[in-house]
Amino acid sequence: MAASALSPPPGLSISTRYRASALSSVPQRHFTLSPLSAICIPQTQQGLQPVPFRSLTVTRKLGVHIVLVSVFFRLCFKRRDEDSTAEHPPLPPPFWVLTIPKNYGAIKAFMPAVMTPLGPVDLSVVLFRNRTIFIGDYIDAMLAEGVISQLVTLAAIDDADIWVFLNSVGGDPYSVFAIYDCMSWVKPKVGTVCFGMAASHATLVLAGGEKGMRYSMPNARIMIHQPRGAMGGDFLELKTQVNETVYTKNKIDLMYAAFTGQPLDLIQTYTEKDRYFSAAEAADFGLIDGLMETAC
């Protein structure tokens, strides 16, 4: 009786790691799952013969349930991924992330990189470890966000001086104001150095550094002017935009007057049109405090 209780159903073969049992002579049946009908279909030489689900053993019923649940969740997650990709396409990598081609050729990045035994290293990481921030592009909201995050992070590490290297043709006034406010707010002193050019509102970042720590390379050029912008809409909208532009112009003139110590009338005269300075002229005017020494 015990032997009959342990005997497998007819038509099944039992195999172990060491040898096949005597029941291997019985014609084998390979079971495939039909998730729609929830039945087990044994395949024989005579064709497909459905077997009701309730006639299966407890172990096989559990296996059927596990497979059905896994298929259901896979379909659900696949649909969710497709919907999220359609509604929210993947964002481009931030400007500090390197893009390395598969052939490991030229490294495409906004900052130059050097090859080390551990792989390519972005020079912005090296500058950050030396408490130096480099601004080498038009200052927009994204660049300002990166600069502000670095300023706040460096200020949280310790109170040592921070240096901002600048080579920019200008920027959005509000983004420039955001950088200057953060430079003035953090506890460490923030010095500025101009490389190449500091033009338009990027000059506010240069002149807004810590007094006595504003420098320029001898061959750099510095330019200031009044804000510019495009306007559109009905009369009331144009009036509002004009008032905002006038406010921004007055704000910039007051900031230059505070940075340089020059009278406001002179600042307003200089910012009416593009006004270029050499490094020595900018030092005499008060935009910077000194020149970096070079060979020529």
Disulfide bonds with the S-S distance in Angstrom:
none
